[in-house]
Amino acid sequence: MASQSQSALSMGLPLMATAEAEVRSALERDVMELFDQFHERLAGYILSFGLAKHDAEDIVQETFFALFCHLQMERSRENLRGWIFRVAHNLALKRRTSNRRYESEADYVIEPLDPRPSAEDQVLFSQRRSRLLAVVDALPEQDQRCLYLRAEGLKYREIAQVLGISLGSVAQSLARSVGRLTRSEAR
């Protein structure tokens, strides 16, 4: 009798190990698909906090590791896009606070101008870009976050969840931000 239960156990272990490996493999595949889909947009969002590129890359990695753990514990898969941005948002805030203790100035990424437009077009584009960036920089931080997340394609409800604010606050924030940008363009 004892040998029968031992042999059943020994036969069950490889099956359990195989099943666990298949589940882990499926989770890894799911996380990698989400990583491929969101890592660039997520890094851009994190950079909007004024963090250095290497900090953004670290936060993206931390976010997707947290996602893997979240899914491995069989937690909710509802609105993973919002969940990913919320985790990255919180990690970026922590990193920015931590960096400010040690650095007086943040690293900014400056994108080179497209070499194809004429010199005049480049100047006009640069002036317009500077004006719009100045307007965005002058917005309250919550308005900046709402605007950026909306530009990333998140819905109002998702933005509200990511930032931990009401749906009405998101709508007001975006209306206020777009209004300021529009007025800036009219000048």
C-alpha positions, -999 to 999 in steps of 0.1 A, spaced: 0 0 0 28 24 9 46 16 -23 15 23 -43 10 58 -28 47 65 -32 46 56 -69 14 77 -73 32 106 -57 63 101 -78 41 100 -109 22 131 -99 52 153 -92 63 155 -128 28 161 -139 24 189 -114 58 203 -123 48 202 -160 15 220 -153 33 247 -132 58 252 -159 31 255 -185 12 281 -164 45 300 -158 53 299 -195 18 312 -204 22 340 -178 57 349 -192 42 350 -227 13 372 -216 37 396 -198 60 397 -228 31 406 -251 21 434 -228 57 445 -226 60 446 -263 28 466 -266 34 492 -238 71 495 -230 78 525 -253 47 544 -244 53 536 -207 89 548 -209 77 581 -225 52 586 -197 79 580 -171 102 604 -189 75 631 -186 83 631 -148 117 646 -156 135 614 -149 166 602 -167 163 576 -194 181 549 -173 156 556 -145 127 552 -169 141 519 -182 145 506 -146 109 516 -138 96 499 -169 114 467 -158 101 470 -122 65 476 -135 65 444 -157 81 424 -129 53 436 -106 28 426 -133 43 391 -136 40 387 -98 4 402 -99 -6 376 -125 12 348 -108 -8 354 -77 -39 351 -99 -51 386 -92 -74 405 -114 -66 408 -151 -92 435 -156 -79 467 -172 -42 457 -172 -33 488 -193 -46 510 -165 -29 488 -139 5 490 -157 3 528 -160 -8 532 -123 22 511 -111 46 530 -133 31 563 -122 37 554 -85 72 541 -91 81 572 -111 68 595 -83 89 576 -58 120 577 -80 116 614 -87 113 621 -50 144 600 -43 164 616 -71 156 651 -59 173 643 -26 205 636 -44 204 657 -76 196 693 -81 188 691 -117 170 663 -137 182 649 -170 160 659 -200 158 642 -233 160 666 -262 148 652 -295 167 663 -326 148 682 -352 138 665 -384 166 674 -410 142 675 -440 122 707 -433 136 740 -444 154 762 -420 124 785 -417 101 756 -411 125 743 -384 125 777 -367 87 780 -368 83 744 -355 108 750 -328 90 782 -317 56 764 -317 70 734 -298 87 757 -272 55 776 -268 34 745 -263 59 729 -240 60 761 -219 22 759 -216 23 723 -207 51 729 -181 30 757 -166 1 734 -161 -5 719 -126 11 685 -124 -22 667 -123 -33 684 -155 0 674 -171 -5 638 -161 -41 637 -173 -30 652 -207 -2 628 -211 -22 597 -202 -50 608 -226 -24 613 -254 -14 577 -246 -49 566 -254 -62 559 -219 -99 565 -214 -111 591 -189 -121 562 -165 -86 547 -168 -69 580 -162 -90 585 -131 -80 551 -118 -43 556 -126 -42 590 -109 -66 581 -81 -90 610 -89 -126 613 -99 -139 611 -134 -151 647 -132 -117 658 -121 -102 642 -152 -127 658 -175 -122 693 -159 -84 688 -160 -84 679 -197 -108 706 -207 -87 732 -188 -54 719 -204 -68 717 -240 -82 752 -235 -49 766 -225 -31 749 -254 -57 761 -279 -54 797 -266 -17 794 -269 -20 784 -306 -43 813 -313 -17 838 -304 
